Amino acid sequence: MIKCYQPLTDFLQAETPEKLYRFRRCDEKSISAFDQDQLGFSPGYKMNDDFDALLHFNKEDIKSELKSFLENDQFRTAFRAIGEGAEAPVHIQNLLSSEMLEALRKNIAQMDESTMSTSLHQLYDFFVEQIDVNDIAVQEIVQKTIKFASFSEAIESAAMWGYYADSGCGFALSYDFRNGGYTICNSCLTGNLCPSYKSCLLAPLIYGDTCFNATRYATWLFQQRAIFKILADRNATSFYSYLQNIVPCPDLFMPTKILLHKASAWGHEREWRLTCNCNSPDFNQQEFSWAKKKPTALYLGRKIKPIHEKILRHIAVEKNIPVYKMQIQQNDSSYKLYPEKIS
């Protein structure tokens, strides 16, 4: 985790509940994952919400801001000054050799006002084309690239048992993530490539009635794609690693912010999300990934089949964790389920 975000991670660890729950169906995959202490991580586009991890931005605002910038007299004056010998911005000096900077100066110096206007107009048209060509890819980039595991604070919720635990026929597992106890290690076959720890972040979702505005971040993503396109057209993509930082990312935490926003309609789920980064090629390249984390307790649905209860309780005994079964209390008028300890 980047050092400047350490206060945030410290706060989240202090506020993490003692137990967070994951609801499962009684199928082979879920039972096997419980047996092997596996946590599954999935991309946003596999979730049951079309807006999950979707990057929201205003394309027309980006185009309008770009046009205003290129037509700004101050920008044109600064651009012209470089051609007249003024010092280029430091980040450009750090990226371009002295020969390349000199060539840039000469090109600018040879431009008259009409040529400059034409060049800037062509640059605007090029960027607008890149925005229109890449808008869907940018919109879905977080949804397709960041994987996460979902948990809930609401073990008592009949809705959660209905949605995610096969209408009360499934089970749930509780986990303790306090003090940064996220995952033990990666369970992929190339475990020797993993670092001594994973880079993980656990945080609660922020529910609201409007999409999180990521227009600034989308602008940067379009700029990155435009830079790559320029290099690709010249068979010079090997220079991308040097030039991609001409425009620095406005917020390195932005993908996580996008991931943590969800519509108010889902607020009853009281969801937390765990993101996990690892240098294992298996973890990063597979559509679904796994990491290890032992649960602290097993919760059985009210309507679970006897054979599934028998199998799950046997696994719980092997793990030496308590077992609860969800019940309805007849003397309670609230729509809540209650866990009753059975072993």
C-alpha positions as CSV (number, residue, x, y, z in Angstrom):
1,M,0.0,0.0,0.0
2,I,1.3,3.5,-0.9
3,K,2.6,5.3,2.2
4,C,0.3,8.3,1.8
5,Y,-2.7,6.0,2.2
6,Q,-1.5,4.5,5.4
7,P,-3.7,6.7,7.6
8,L,-6.7,5.4,5.6
9,T,-5.7,1.8,6.0
10,D,-5.1,2.3,9.7
11,F,-8.6,3.8,10.1
12,L,-10.2,1.0,8.2
13,Q,-8.5,-1.7,10.2
14,A,-9.6,0.0,13.4
15,E,-13.2,0.2,12.2
16,T,-13.4,-3.4,10.7
17,P,-16.1,-5.4,12.4
18,E,-15.2,-8.5,14.4
19,K,-17.1,-10.6,11.9
20,L,-17.8,-10.2,8.2
21,Y,-19.9,-12.9,6.5
22,R,-19.9,-14.5,3.1
23,F,-23.0,-16.3,1.9
24,R,-22.7,-19.4,-0.3
25,R,-24.8,-22.0,-2.1
26,C,-24.3,-25.7,-1.3
27,D,-22.6,-26.6,-4.5
28,E,-19.3,-28.5,-5.1
29,K,-17.3,-25.3,-5.8
30,S,-18.4,-23.5,-2.6
31,I,-18.1,-26.6,-0.3
32,S,-14.6,-27.3,-1.7
33,A,-13.5,-23.7,-1.2
34,F,-14.7,-23.9,2.5
35,D,-12.7,-27.2,2.9
36,Q,-9.6,-25.6,1.4
37,D,-9.9,-22.2,3.1
38,Q,-10.2,-20.5,-0.2
39,L,-11.5,-17.0,-0.9
40,G,-12.7,-16.4,-4.5
41,F,-12.0,-13.1,-6.2
42,S,-14.2,-12.0,-9.1
43,P,-14.2,-9.0,-11.5
44,G,-17.1,-6.5,-11.4
45,Y,-18.7,-7.5,-14.6
46,K,-19.6,-10.9,-13.1
47,M,-21.6,-9.3,-10.3
48,N,-25.4,-9.1,-10.2
49,D,-25.4,-5.3,-10.6
50,D,-24.8,-3.8,-14.1
51,F,-23.2,-0.7,-12.5
52,D,-20.8,-2.6,-10.3
53,A,-17.3,-1.1,-10.7
54,L,-18.4,0.7,-13.9
55,L,-16.5,3.9,-14.5
56,H,-18.9,6.9,-14.9
57,F,-17.8,10.0,-16.8
58,N,-19.1,12.7,-19.0
59,K,-17.6,12.4,-22.5
60,E,-18.8,15.7,-23.7
61,D,-17.3,17.5,-20.7
62,I,-13.9,16.0,-21.5
63,K,-14.1,17.2,-25.1
64,S,-15.3,20.6,-24.1
65,E,-12.5,21.0,-21.6
66,L,-9.9,19.9,-24.1
67,K,-11.1,22.4,-26.7
68,S,-11.0,25.2,-24.2
69,F,-7.5,24.3,-23.1
70,L,-6.2,24.2,-26.7
71,E,-7.8,27.5,-27.5
72,N,-6.6,29.2,-24.4
73,D,-4.4,32.2,-25.1
74,Q,-2.1,31.4,-22.1
75,F,-1.5,27.9,-23.4
76,R,-0.7,29.2,-26.9
77,T,1.7,31.8,-25.5
78,A,3.5,29.2,-23.5
79,F,3.6,26.9,-26.5
80,R,5.1,29.6,-28.7
81,A,7.6,30.5,-25.9
82,I,9.1,27.0,-26.0
83,G,9.8,27.6,-29.7
84,E,11.5,30.9,-28.9
85,G,13.8,29.2,-26.4
86,A,11.8,29.3,-23.1
87,E,12.4,26.4,-20.8
88,A,10.1,23.4,-21.3
89,P,8.1,22.1,-18.3
90,V,10.3,19.9,-16.0
91,H,8.3,16.7,-16.5
92,I,8.9,17.0,-20.3
93,Q,12.6,17.7,-19.8
94,N,12.9,14.6,-17.7
95,L,11.2,12.4,-20.3
96,L,12.8,13.8,-23.5
97,S,16.5,13.8,-24.5
98,S,18.2,17.1,-25.3
99,E,18.1,16.2,-29.0
100,M,14.3,15.5,-28.9
101,L,13.7,18.8,-27.0
102,E,15.7,20.7,-29.6
103,A,13.8,19.1,-32.4
104,L,10.5,20.1,-30.6
105,R,11.7,23.7,-30.4
106,K,12.6,23.9,-34.0
107,N,9.2,22.5,-35.1
108,I,7.4,25.1,-32.9
109,A,9.6,27.9,-34.1
110,Q,8.7,27.1,-37.8
111,M,5.0,27.5,-37.1
112,D,3.2,30.6,-38.0
113,E,-0.1,31.4,-36.3
114,S,-2.2,29.7,-39.0
115,T,0.0,26.5,-38.9
116,M,-0.2,26.4,-35.1
117,S,-4.0,26.7,-35.2
118,T,-4.3,24.0,-37.8
119,S,-1.9,21.7,-35.8
120,L,-3.9,22.2,-32.6
121,H,-7.2,21.6,-34.4
122,Q,-5.8,18.4,-35.8
123,L,-4.6,17.4,-32.3
124,Y,-8.1,18.1,-31.0
125,D,-9.7,16.0,-33.7
126,F,-7.3,13.2,-33.0
127,F,-8.1,13.2,-29.2
128,V,-11.9,13.4,-29.9
129,E,-11.6,10.3,-32.2
130,Q,-9.7,8.4,-29.5
131,I,-12.4,9.3,-26.9
132,D,-15.2,8.1,-29.2
133,V,-13.3,4.9,-30.1
134,N,-12.3,4.0,-26.6
135,D,-15.3,5.2,-24.5
136,I,-16.7,1.7,-23.8
137,A,-13.3,0.2,-23.0
138,V,-12.6,3.0,-20.6
139,Q,-16.0,2.7,-19.0
140,E,-15.4,-1.0,-18.3
141,I,-11.7,-0.9,-17.5
142,V,-12.1,-1.2,-13.7
143,Q,-15.0,-3.6,-14.1
144,K,-12.8,-6.0,-16.1
145,T,-9.4,-5.6,-14.4
146,I,-9.9,-5.4,-10.6
147,K,-11.1,-8.5,-8.8
148,F,-12.6,-8.5,-5.3
149,A,-14.3,-10.6,-2.7
150,S,-17.6,-9.4,-1.1
151,F,-18.7,-9.7,2.5
152,S,-21.6,-8.5,4.6
153,E,-22.2,-7.3,8.1
154,A,-25.8,-8.7,8.0
155,I,-25.9,-12.4,9.0
156,E,-29.4,-11.7,10.3
157,S,-30.7,-10.6,6.9
158,A,-33.3,-12.8,5.4
159,A,-32.7,-11.0,2.1
160,M,-29.0,-12.0,2.1
161,W,-29.9,-15.6,2.8
162,G,-32.4,-15.4,0.0
163,Y,-30.2,-13.8,-2.6
164,Y,-26.9,-15.5,-2.0
165,A,-27.5,-18.6,0.0
166,D,-30.0,-20.4,-2.1
167,S,-33.1,-19.1,-0.3
168,G,-31.8,-20.3,3.1
169,C,-30.7,-23.7,1.8
170,G,-27.0,-22.7,1.7
171,F,-24.5,-21.6,4.3
172,A,-22.4,-18.6,5.4
173,L,-18.9,-18.3,6.7
174,S,-17.6,-15.6,9.1
175,Y,-14.1,-14.1,8.8
176,D,-12.0,-11.9,11.1
177,F,-10.1,-9.3,9.1
178,R,-9.1,-7.1,12.0
179,N,-5.5,-5.9,12.4
180,G,-4.9,-6.4,8.7
181,G,-5.3,-10.2,8.8
182,Y,-6.4,-10.5,5.2
183,T,-5.0,-13.5,3.4
184,I,-2.3,-16.1,4.3
185,C,-0.9,-16.8,0.9
186,N,-2.0,-17.4,-2.7
187,S,-3.2,-20.9,-3.4
188,C,-2.1,-20.9,-7.1
189,L,0.4,-23.4,-8.5
190,T,3.1,-20.7,-8.8
191,G,3.1,-19.8,-5.1
192,N,6.9,-19.4,-5.2
193,L,6.4,-16.2,-7.2
194,C,4.3,-14.6,-4.5
195,P,5.7,-11.9,-2.2
196,S,5.7,-12.6,1.6
197,Y,2.4,-10.8,1.8
198,K,-0.4,-9.6,-0.4
199,S,-1.3,-6.0,-1.0
200,C,-4.9,-6.0,0.2
201,L,-7.5,-3.4,1.1
202,L,-10.7,-4.1,2.9
203,A,-13.3,-1.3,3.0
204,P,-17.1,-0.8,3.3
205,L,-19.1,0.4,0.4
206,I,-20.4,3.9,0.0
207,Y,-24.1,3.9,-1.0
208,G,-25.6,6.8,-2.9
209,D,-28.3,7.9,-5.4
210,T,-25.9,9.0,-8.2
211,C,-22.9,7.4,-9.8
212,F,-19.4,8.4,-8.6
213,N,-18.0,11.0,-11.0
214,A,-14.7,9.7,-12.4
215,T,-14.4,12.1,-15.3
216,R,-10.9,13.3,-14.4
217,Y,-9.6,9.8,-14.2
218,A,-11.3,8.9,-17.5
219,T,-9.6,11.9,-19.0
220,W,-6.3,10.5,-18.0
221,L,-7.1,7.1,-19.3
222,F,-8.0,8.6,-22.7
223,Q,-4.8,10.5,-22.7
224,Q,-2.8,7.3,-22.1
225,R,-4.6,5.5,-24.9
226,A,-3.9,8.5,-27.2
227,I,-0.2,8.4,-26.4
228,F,-0.1,4.7,-27.1
229,K,-1.9,5.2,-30.4
230,I,0.6,7.8,-31.5
231,L,3.5,5.5,-30.7
232,A,1.8,2.5,-32.3
233,D,1.2,4.4,-35.6
234,R,5.0,4.9,-35.7
235,N,6.0,1.4,-34.5
236,A,7.5,3.0,-31.4
237,T,5.5,1.4,-28.6
238,S,8.7,0.5,-26.8
239,F,8.8,4.2,-25.8
240,Y,5.4,4.0,-24.1
241,S,6.9,3.3,-20.6
242,Y,8.9,6.5,-20.9
243,L,6.2,8.7,-22.2
244,Q,3.1,7.5,-20.3
245,N,4.1,9.7,-17.3
246,I,4.0,12.9,-19.4
247,V,0.6,13.3,-17.8
248,P,0.6,11.9,-14.3
249,C,-2.3,9.9,-13.0
250,P,-4.6,12.4,-11.0
251,D,-5.4,9.8,-8.4
252,L,-3.8,6.4,-7.9
253,F,-6.6,5.4,-5.6
254,M,-9.3,6.1,-8.1
255,P,-10.0,2.5,-9.2
256,T,-10.6,1.6,-5.6
257,K,-13.0,4.6,-5.1
258,I,-15.0,3.5,-8.2
259,L,-15.1,-0.1,-6.8
260,L,-16.5,1.1,-3.4
261,H,-19.5,3.1,-4.7
262,K,-22.9,1.5,-5.2
263,A,-26.5,2.5,-5.5
264,S,-28.5,3.1,-2.4
265,A,-30.9,0.3,-3.4
266,W,-28.2,-2.2,-2.3
267,G,-27.6,-0.5,1.0
268,H,-29.4,-3.2,3.0
269,E,-26.5,-5.6,2.1
270,R,-24.1,-3.6,4.3
271,E,-21.3,-4.8,2.0
272,W,-17.5,-4.7,2.5
273,R,-15.1,-5.5,-0.3
274,L,-11.6,-7.0,-0.2
275,T,-9.3,-6.2,-3.1
276,C,-6.1,-8.2,-3.4
277,N,-3.0,-7.7,-5.5
278,C,-0.3,-10.3,-6.1
279,N,2.6,-10.7,-8.5
280,S,1.6,-14.3,-9.4
281,P,0.7,-14.6,-13.1
282,D,-2.1,-17.0,-12.2
283,F,-3.7,-14.6,-9.8
284,N,-3.6,-11.6,-12.2
285,Q,-4.4,-13.3,-15.5
286,Q,-7.2,-15.7,-14.6
287,E,-10.8,-14.5,-14.7
288,F,-11.4,-15.9,-11.2
289,S,-8.6,-16.1,-8.6
290,W,-8.2,-17.6,-5.2
291,A,-6.4,-16.7,-1.9
292,K,-6.3,-18.5,1.4
293,K,-8.2,-17.4,4.5
294,K,-9.5,-19.6,7.3
295,P,-13.1,-18.8,8.4
296,T,-13.9,-18.3,12.1
297,A,-17.4,-19.9,12.1
298,L,-19.9,-21.8,10.0
299,Y,-23.6,-20.7,9.7
300,L,-26.1,-23.1,8.3
301,G,-29.3,-21.9,6.5
302,R,-32.7,-22.8,8.1
303,K,-33.7,-25.0,5.1
304,I,-30.3,-26.7,4.4
305,K,-30.5,-30.3,3.3
306,P,-29.4,-32.9,5.9
307,I,-26.7,-34.3,3.7
308,H,-25.2,-30.8,3.1
309,E,-25.4,-30.1,6.8
310,K,-23.6,-33.3,7.6
311,I,-20.8,-32.5,5.1
312,L,-20.3,-28.9,6.2
313,R,-20.3,-29.8,9.9
314,H,-17.7,-32.4,9.3
315,I,-15.4,-29.8,7.7
316,A,-16.1,-27.4,10.6
317,V,-15.0,-30.1,13.1
318,E,-11.8,-30.6,11.2
319,K,-11.1,-26.8,11.3
320,N,-12.2,-26.6,15.0
321,I,-14.6,-23.7,14.4
322,P,-18.1,-23.3,15.9
323,V,-21.3,-24.1,13.9
324,Y,-24.5,-22.1,14.1
325,K,-27.9,-22.6,12.4
326,M,-30.2,-19.8,11.5
327,Q,-33.6,-19.7,13.3
328,I,-36.7,-17.6,13.5
329,Q,-37.7,-16.4,17.0
330,Q,-41.4,-16.6,17.3
331,N,-41.6,-14.1,20.1
332,D,-39.7,-11.5,17.9
333,S,-41.8,-9.4,15.5
334,S,-38.8,-8.1,13.5
335,Y,-37.8,-9.6,10.2
336,K,-34.5,-11.1,11.5
337,L,-32.9,-14.4,11.5
338,Y,-30.9,-15.5,14.6
339,P,-27.9,-17.8,14.7
340,E,-28.2,-20.6,17.2
341,K,-25.0,-22.4,18.2
342,I,-25.3,-26.1,17.6
343,S,-21.7,-27.2,18.0
